[in-house]
Amino acid sequence: MLFSNLFFVLLFLPVFLIAYHFVAALSGKNVKRENTALLIFSLFFYAFGGLKGLIVLLVVTVIAYIGGRMMIHAEESARKVPLILTVSLLVLILAFFKYAGFFISISMPIGLSFYIFQLLSYVADVYTGKIEEEISFKNLLIYTACFHHVLQGPILRYNDIGEALRKRNYNSTTLSNGIFRFCTGLFKKVLLADHAGELANSLLPNAADISSVPTLSVWLGSICFSLQMFIDFSSYSDMAIGLGEMIGFKYPENFDYPYISKSIREFWRRWHISLSFFFRDYVYIPLGGNRKGKGRKILNLLIVWLLTGIWHGSTVNFIVWGLFYFVFLCIEDLWREHVKFDLPAVIKHIYVIFVFNLGWLIFRFENTSYLLTALKTFFGMGENGFTMQTVTLMAKNNVFFFIVAILVCTPVFKKITDTLDQRAKERKVKKRTVSFVKMLISVVALILSIIIMAGSSYQPFLYNQF
């Protein structure tokens, strides 16, 4: 079950909200009973992907729970043993499902990469003393299985929600804000991301047909795929954050408009923030970060980007994609050290757009032969010229779409809503007026999304496969 599924939007979510708030009202906002309701619906939600996946989720949560308890009760000198055992088991389970496909036919439980990383961060933070171990297994299971973020993140730290699992506040305002965030995210997904995906599939076929397309088709197709990647993944994060806000959880932002960046380092501070911070805090810094000289820093970066590529997939292109960004980060470090002048902002923007666009091209093609053909055509060395009539016509017919999709990749719309909220806060505009406008937008976005979902083919979220 996915957020952009009619069953979820029209049945699961309304029933959950009614049942949750009924339990809250009946129990006088007893958070333990609210947690029980959330857990029941979350397990039901995840079970839609198959009971085998649910069993795996329960097993890894038990492993992390026992590991956390053992670390606390072990002697100081022996605390590393349960840490190593727990981390090893979790990583082995992830590796088995992610890479056993080379040898046997096996499907990976949906969201496994995301919630395994959450549990790894939990046991690491318990070990270092950043958080206390969770005594309640139910609470840890909610942290793992909560349907808001179990499929595609954000990759939460336990201290992001630990306090809210014991006490949280929500009201009509948080419910309204959550609905607004969810509905606009859903609209972005079904109207923009899915159409970008359709264009990418036509212009940049991930098949043998890639050899028959002209250069302009690869360029436009890679742009469409770049738009799809951001809008699709960020819309899921919008919906997850909105779902949390509806019942009093405040999840961290996972995207901060990365396509407006002026360096690749800035791009990765803005893209999939929870994953970038995970590798920074649990791999790069423990390895020594940049504290042990330039050579060690480069080695640490290499390890991080190899792992980033491996996390995303088991084929060669993902390894190349990770190393691709490693090379550009190293180049930027050398530039800062040895070049004494700064480039104009527009040049830096163009550079970043070119790099991430080329990076997504590498990311798209798991077949090495198709990837090499696409790259050859991208750099003007294809056998089909620059363009053809169908490509030009497709570009002209989608001009308005490109304008809207590109604007969504910038903070323009967010600045408008933030300005409205700020004016309401300063009492320059009535709060009721702002609330009415946002609710109206939510209703229109929801209705249009339902119409689109009812009349179009199923389009899963891209990052579900990772």
C-alpha positions in Angstrom: 0.0 0.0 0.0 1.4 3.4 -1.0 0.3 7.0 -0.2 -0.6 7.6 -3.9 -3.0 4.6 -3.8 -6.8 5.2 -3.9 -7.3 2.6 -1.2 -5.0 4.5 1.1 -6.4 8.0 0.4 -10.1 7.1 0.4 -10.2 4.4 3.0 -7.1 3.7 5.1 -6.2 7.2 6.0 -9.8 8.5 6.8 -10.5 5.3 8.9 -7.1 5.8 10.7 -7.8 9.4 11.5 -11.3 8.7 12.8 -10.2 5.7 14.9 -7.1 7.5 16.2 -9.0 10.7 17.3 -11.8 8.6 18.7 -9.3 6.6 20.9 -7.7 9.9 21.9 -11.1 11.5 22.9 -12.3 8.3 24.7 -9.1 8.0 26.7 -8.5 11.7 27.4 -5.5 11.8 25.1 -3.8 8.9 26.7 -0.7 8.6 24.7 -0.2 4.9 25.3 -3.6 4.1 23.8 -2.9 6.5 21.0 0.4 4.6 20.3 -1.4 1.3 20.4 -3.8 2.6 17.7 -0.9 3.9 15.6 0.9 0.6 15.9 -2.1 -1.5 14.9 -2.7 0.5 11.8 1.0 0.6 10.9 1.4 -3.1 11.1 -1.8 -3.5 9.0 -0.4 -1.0 6.5 3.0 -2.8 6.2 1.4 -6.3 6.0 -0.1 -5.2 2.7 3.4 -5.8 1.3 3.3 -9.4 2.5 3.6 -11.2 5.7 7.2 -12.3 5.1 8.2 -8.7 5.0 6.3 -8.0 8.3 8.1 -10.9 9.9 11.5 -9.5 8.8 10.5 -6.1 10.2 9.6 -7.7 13.6 12.8 -9.7 13.7 15.1 -6.8 13.1 13.3 -4.7 15.7 13.7 -7.5 18.2 17.4 -7.7 17.4 17.8 -3.9 17.9 15.8 -4.0 21.1 17.8 -6.8 22.6 21.0 -5.2 21.5 20.1 -1.9 23.2 19.2 -3.6 26.4 22.3 -5.7 26.4 24.6 -2.7 25.9 23.1 -0.9 28.9 23.3 -3.9 31.2 26.8 -5.0 30.1 30.0 -4.0 31.9 31.6 -0.9 30.5 34.5 -2.9 29.0 32.2 -5.3 27.4 29.6 -3.0 25.8 31.2 -3.2 22.4 30.4 -6.9 22.1 26.5 -6.5 21.9 27.1 -3.4 19.7 29.1 -5.3 17.2 26.8 -8.3 17.2 23.7 -6.2 16.7 25.2 -4.0 14.0 26.6 -7.1 12.2 23.2 -8.9 12.3 21.3 -5.9 11.0 23.8 -5.3 8.2 23.9 -9.0 7.2 20.1 -9.1 7.0 20.1 -6.0 4.8 22.9 -7.3 2.6 21.2 -10.7 2.3 17.9 -9.3 0.9 19.6 -6.6 -1.2 22.2 -8.8 -2.9 21.1 -12.4 -2.6 19.2 -11.9 -5.8 22.5 -12.6 -7.6 22.2 -16.2 -6.5 18.6 -17.0 -5.5 15.2 -15.6 -6.3 14.2 -13.4 -3.4 12.3 -10.2 -3.0 13.5 -7.5 -0.6 10.9 -6.3 2.0 9.8 -2.9 1.0 11.4 -0.1 3.0 14.1 -2.4 4.5 17.0 -0.1 3.7 15.3 2.8 5.4 14.2 1.1 8.7 17.5 -0.9 9.0 19.4 2.4 9.0 17.0 3.8 11.6 17.7 0.8 13.9 21.5 1.1 13.2 21.3 4.7 14.3 19.3 3.7 17.4 21.8 1.1 18.6 24.7 3.4 17.8 23.2 6.3 19.8 22.4 4.0 22.8 26.1 2.9 22.7 27.5 6.4 22.7 25.0 7.6 25.3 23.2 10.1 23.1 19.9 8.5 24.0 18.7 6.1 26.7 17.7 2.6 25.6 14.0 2.2 24.9 12.5 0.0 27.6 9.2 -0.3 25.8 9.4 -2.7 22.8 6.1 -1.2 21.6 7.6 2.2 21.3 10.7 0.9 19.4 8.4 -1.0 17.1 6.4 2.2 16.3 9.8 3.9 15.6 10.5 1.1 13.1 7.1 0.4 11.6 5.1 3.7 11.7 3.4 3.8 8.3 4.3 7.5 7.9 7.9 6.8 7.2 8.5 3.0 7.0 8.6 2.8 3.2 10.8 5.7 2.2 11.9 7.6 5.2 12.9 10.2 6.3 15.5 8.1 8.1 14.7 9.2 11.7 16.9 9.2 14.7 15.2 7.9 17.9 15.5 11.3 19.5 13.5 12.7 16.7 10.4 11.0 18.0 11.3 9.5 21.4 9.8 12.3 23.4 6.7 12.4 21.2 6.1 8.7 21.8 5.6 9.6 25.5 3.9 13.0 25.1 2.7 14.9 22.1 0.4 17.8 21.4 -1.9 18.2 18.4 -4.9 20.3 17.7 -7.0 21.6 14.8 -4.1 23.7 13.6 -1.6 20.9 13.4 -4.2 18.7 11.8 -5.0 21.3 9.2 -1.3 21.9 8.5 -0.7 18.2 8.2 -3.6 17.8 5.7 -2.2 20.7 3.6 1.3 19.2 3.5 -0.1 15.7 2.6 -2.5 16.9 -0.1 0.0 19.2 -1.8 2.6 16.4 -1.7 0.1 14.0 -3.2 -0.7 16.5 -5.9 3.0 16.9 -6.8 3.4 13.1 -7.0 0.4 12.3 -9.2 0.4 15.4 -11.4 4.0 16.3 -11.8 6.3 13.4 -10.8 4.3 10.8 -12.7 4.1 12.9 -15.9 7.8 13.6 -15.7 8.4 9.8 -15.4 6.2 9.2 -18.5 8.2 11.8 -20.5 11.5 10.3 -19.3 10.4 6.8 -20.4 9.5 8.1 -23.9 12.5 10.4 -24.3 15.1 8.3 -22.5 14.0 4.6 -22.8 15.7 2.3 -20.3 15.8 -0.4 -22.9 17.5 -1.3 -26.2 15.5 1.6 -27.8 18.0 4.0 -26.3 20.3 3.4 -29.3 17.7 4.9 -31.6 17.1 8.3 -29.9 18.9 11.6 -30.9 20.9 13.8 -28.6 18.1 16.2 -27.7 16.0 13.3 -26.6 18.6 12.2 -24.1 19.1 15.7 -22.8 15.4 16.3 -22.3 14.9 12.8 -21.0 17.6 13.2 -18.4 16.0 16.5 -17.4 12.6 14.8 -17.0 14.2 12.0 -15.0 15.9 14.6 -12.8 12.6 16.3 -12.2 10.9 13.0 -11.5 13.6 12.0 -9.0 13.2 15.2 -6.9 9.5 15.7 -7.2 8.7 12.0 -6.6 10.9 11.6 -3.6 10.3 15.0 -2.0 6.5 14.5 -2.4 6.7 11.3 -0.4 8.6 13.2 2.3 6.0 15.9 2.2 3.2 13.4 2.7 5.1 11.6 5.5 5.8 14.8 7.3 2.1 15.8 6.9 0.9 12.5 8.2 3.0 12.9 11.3 1.9 16.5 11.9 -1.8 15.4 11.8 -1.2 13.5 15.1 1.5 15.5 16.8 4.8 14.2 15.4 7.3 16.7 14.0 9.6 14.9 11.5 12.7 16.6 10.2 12.8 17.9 6.6 14.4 15.5 4.1 14.8 18.0 1.2 15.8 21.6 1.0 15.5 22.4 -2.7 18.8 20.8 -3.7 18.5 21.8 -7.4 19.2 25.5 -6.5 22.6 24.6 -5.0 25.9 26.3 -6.1 28.2 23.3 -5.3 27.9 19.6 -5.1 28.7 19.7 -1.4 25.7 22.0 -0.9 23.6 19.7 -3.1 24.2 16.8 -0.8 23.4 18.9 2.3 20.0 19.6 0.7 19.3 16.2 -1.0 17.9 13.3 1.1 19.2 15.0 4.2 18.5 12.2 6.6 20.6 9.7 4.5 23.5 12.3 4.1 23.5 12.9 7.8 23.4 9.2 8.6 26.6 8.6 6.6 28.2 11.7 8.0 27.4 10.9 11.7 27.8 7.1 11.7 30.5 6.5 9.0 32.5 9.6 8.0 33.0 11.1 11.5 33.7 7.7 13.3 36.3 7.0 10.6 38.1 10.2 11.5 36.3 12.7 9.2 38.7 15.4 8.1 40.7 15.4 11.4 43.5 13.0 10.4 45.0 14.7 7.4 44.1 15.0 3.7 44.9 11.5 2.7 42.7 10.0 5.4 39.9 12.5 4.6 39.9 11.3 0.9 39.8 7.7 2.0 36.9 8.4 4.4 35.0 10.1 1.6 35.7 7.2 -0.8 34.3 4.8 1.8 31.2 6.9 2.3 30.4 7.2 -1.4 31.1 3.6 -2.1 28.6 2.7 0.7 26.1 5.3 -0.7 26.2 3.7 -4.1 25.9 0.2 -2.6 23.0 1.3 -0.4 21.1 2.4 -3.5 21.5 -0.8 -5.5 23.6 -3.9 -6.4 24.4 -3.1 -10.0 27.6 -1.4 -11.3 25.9 1.8 -12.2 25.2 2.6 -8.6 28.8 2.1 -7.6 29.8 4.4 -10.5 27.2 6.9 -9.4 28.6 7.0 -5.9 32.2 7.3 -7.1 31.1 10.0 -9.6 30.0 12.3 -6.7 33.2 11.3 -4.7 35.3 12.7 -7.6 33.4 16.0 -7.8 33.6 16.5 -4.0 37.3 16.0 -4.2 37.6 18.4 -7.1 35.7 21.0 -5.2 38.0 20.6 -2.1 41.0 21.1 -4.4 39.4 24.2 -6.0 38.7 25.8 -2.6 42.3 25.1 -1.5 44.2 26.3 -4.6 42.0 28.7 -6.6 41.8 32.2 -5.2 38.8 33.5 -7.0 35.1 32.7 -6.9 33.0 32.0 -9.9 29.8 33.9 -10.6 26.7 32.3 -9.0 25.0 31.6 -12.3 28.1 29.7 -13.5 28.1 27.6 -10.3 24.3 26.9 -10.7 24.9 25.7 -14.3 27.8 23.5 -13.2 25.7 21.8 -10.4 22.7 21.3 -12.8 25.1 19.7 -15.3 26.6 17.4 -12.7 23.4 16.1 -11.0 21.7 15.7 -14.4 24.6 13.6 -15.6 24.6 11.8 -12.3 20.9 10.8 -12.6 21.6 9.5 -16.1 24.1 7.1 -14.6 21.7 6.3 -11.8 18.9 5.4 -14.3 20.6 2.7 -16.4 21.4 -0.6 -14.6 22.3 -2.2 -17.9 25.9 -1.1 -18.6 25.5 -1.3 -22.4 22.4 1.0 -22.3 24.3 3.4 -20.0 27.3 3.7 -22.3 25.0 4.3 -25.3 23.1 7.0 -23.4 26.3 8.7 -22.3 27.7 8.5 -25.8 24.5 10.2 -27.2 24.4 12.7 -24.3 27.8 14.0 -25.4 26.8 14.3 -29.0 28.5 11.1 -30.3 25.3 9.2 -31.1 24.3 7.9 -34.5 20.9 9.6 -34.8 21.7 13.3 -35.0 20.7 16.1 -32.7 16.9 15.8 -32.8 13.8 14.5 -34.7 10.3 15.9 -35.2 8.7 13.8 -32.5 11.1 15.0 -29.9 10.8 18.6 -30.8 7.0 18.3 -30.8 7.0 16.6 -27.4 9.1 19.4 -26.0 6.8 22.1 -27.4 3.7 20.4 -26.0 5.1 20.2 -22.5 6.5 23.8 -22.1 3.9 24.7 -19.4 4.7 21.4 -17.6 8.4 22.2 -17.6 7.8 25.7 -16.2 5.6 24.4 -13.3 7.9 21.4 -12.5 11.0 23.6 -12.4 9.3 26.1 -10.2 8.3 23.3 -7.8 12.0 22.5 -7.5 12.6 26.0 -6.2 11.4 27.6 -2.9 8.9 29.9 -4.7 5.7 28.3 -3.5 7.1 27.7 -0.1 7.9 31.4 0.3 4.4 32.3 -0.6 2.9 30.0 2.1 5.5 31.0 4.6 4.7 34.7 3.9 1.0 34.0 4.5 1.7 32.2 7.8 4.0 35.0 8.9 1.5 37.7 8.1 -1.1 35.8 10.0 1.3 35.5 12.9 1.9 39.3 12.8 -1.9 39.8 12.6 -1.6 41.6 9.2 -3.9 38.9 7.8 -6.6 37.0 9.7 -5.6 33.5 10.7 -9.0 32.3 9.7 -8.4 33.6 6.2 -5.0 31.9 5.8 -6.4 28.7 7.2 -9.4 28.9 4.8 -7.1 29.4 1.8 -4.8 26.5 2.8 -7.8 24.2 3.4 -9.3 25.2 0.0 -6.0 24.4 -1.7 -5.9 21.1 0.2 -9.4 20.2 -1.0 -8.8 21.1 -4.6 -5.4 19.3 -4.6 -7.0 16.2 -3.1 -10.0 16.1 -5.5 -7.7 16.6 -8.6 -5.3 14.0 -7.3 -8.1 11.5 -6.9 -9.4 12.2 -10.4 -5.9 11.7 -11.8 -5.3 8.5 -9.8 -8.7 7.1 -10.9 -7.9 7.7 -14.6 -4.3 6.8 -14.8 -2.1 3.8 -14.6 -0.3 2.9 -11.3 3.0 4.7 -10.7 4.9 3.5 -7.7 7.3 5.8 -5.8 10.8 5.6 -7.4 12.7 5.2 -4.1 10.6 2.2 -3.0 13.0 0.0 -4.9 16.0 1.1 -2.9 
